[in-house]
Amino acid sequence: MLTIRTLSFTAAGLLALGLSACATMSGDPLPTGDKETISYSVGPCFGFCPVYSVEVTSSGHLTYSGERHTAELGAKTRDAGGDAYNRVSRALAAYRPAAGTTVHTDCDQRVSDLQTYTITWTAPDGAKTTLIHDKGCRSPKNDVLNKVMEGLPTQLGIEAWTKQTTRPGVSRG
């Protein structure tokens, strides 16, 4: 015979089982509290152009990775301050594609063998919005974007890290 006590334990058990079914075990890290991150990578050119990537969080934490032809190779971090993130966000706002898309800039003319920038905005839920821009993809709007991208190391305080550096025995590209 079922009693109120038995029904209460059964209901509590079913509720716990139901709630555990809603839990996920994705292995993703817990949110850091940052609203969004902006990252960009600078790809190789035909010559000895610096190749590196940078990520900056809305709190201003910056992660840099120098790959080739930069004064600083490898990973480095610094606190650039929340204002640095805001400046970068504002500077890139006019070029940001629709949320969740990957877009290439449009060209009026193309110059070959120049660097490619990949700019990614990552939302707290992990959704990515990406702009891929070939520095040789010329138009009035893209020429302004090139200047914005060239100025980011200074705005973020990493211009010394990204300085073009040629090392003996390291090939171009």
N, C-alpha and C positions, 0 to 999 in steps of 0.2 A: 504494500500500500504506500502511495506517495504521500509524503508529508510536506508541509510548507518548508521545513528545513531542507529536505532533499531537493525540492524544486528550486530553492534559493541557491544551493551549491551547484546544481545543474545549470541554472541560468548564468551564474558567475563564470563557470567553466566554459560555457559556450561563448560568452562575451569575450573572455580572454583569448580563446581560440580564434574567434573572428577578428579581433584586433591584431593578433600576431600574423594573420594572413595578409594584412595590409602593410606590414613592415617589409622593407626591401633590404637586401644585402648586396648592394651594388659594389661595395669596396671603394666607392668614391670618398674622398676626404670630406670631413665636415666643413660647412661653410666657414670662411674666415671673417665674415662680417663686412667684407668689401662689397660695394655695390657692383662693380664691374672692373675688368682689367682691359687695358689696351696694350697690345704687343705689336711689335713690328720687326721684321727681319729685312736685312739688306743683303741681296744676293750678289754673286760675282759678276764681273765684267770681263772683257777680253784682256784687260791689263792687270794692274796690281791694286784694284779697288778694295777698300776694307769690306770684309764680310763678317757680319755680326747680327745678333738679335737682342732685343730689349723687351722687357715686360714691366709695366708700371700699374700698380693697384690704385684704387681711389684714395687709399690712405697715404699714397706716395712712396710705398716700398718699391724699389726698383731692382730688377734682376737683369744682369747683362751677361752675354756669352760671346766672347770674341773668337772667331773661327780662323780667319786668315787675314793677313795684311793689316792688322790693327796693332796699336801700341800695346794693348793688353789682350793676351790670349787667355781663354778659359773663362770660368764663371767668376763674377764679382757682384756684390750687392751694395746698395746704399739707400739711405732714406732721403728721397728727393723732396718730401713734403707734399701734402695734399694739394697745395696750390700748383705744383708742377703737373700733377695729373689733370687739374682743371684747365691749365694752359694748353696742354696737349689735346685734350678733349675738344676744346673750343677751336683750336687750329685745324683739327681734322673733321670737324662737324659737317662742313659743306661737302665733304667727299664720302661720308658714311653711307653705304648702301642700305637698302631696306633690311630690316631685322631678319636674321636667319639666312641671308643670301650670300653668295660669292659672286663678285662682279669684277670684270677687268675694265680699266679705264679705256675710253674711246680715243682714237688718234685722228688728227688731221694729217700728220706726217710721222714717219717713223725713222729713227736713227738706230742703227744696229750696234750691238756689242756693249750696251750700257747696263747698269745694274737694274735689278727688279726689286721693288718694295712689296712686301706682303704685310698688310695692316689688318689686325684682327681685334675686334671688340668681343669680349667674352662676358656674357651675362652671368649673374650668380647661379642660374640653373644649368650653366654649361653651354647654352646656345651660343653659336658663333656667327658673327657677321664679318665678312672678309672682303677687302679690296686688294686686288693685285694690280700693281702699277709698274709698267716698264718705263724707266727713266727716259728712254728714247722715244716714248709715245708722246709726240708733241702736239700741243694745242694751247691756246691761251690759259685755259683752266689748269691743264696739266703742268704748264710751266710754273704756275703759282704753287701747285702741289709739290713740285720738285724743290722749290725754295723752302717750303714748310718742312719737308723731310730733311733737307740739308741742315736746317736750323734746330732740329730736335735734340741732337747731342748737346748743344750749348744750353738749351732750355732745361735739360735734365741734369746738367752738370757732369756729363760723361765725355765731353769733347776730347779730353786727353786720352781716354781709353780707346776711342774710335779713330784716333789719328792714323792716317795711312802710314804704314811702316813696311818697308821691303826688307826681307831677311835673306841672307845668302842660301841658295839651294831650294828656296820655295818657289814653285812655278806660279805663273800668273793664272788668273781666272778664279 
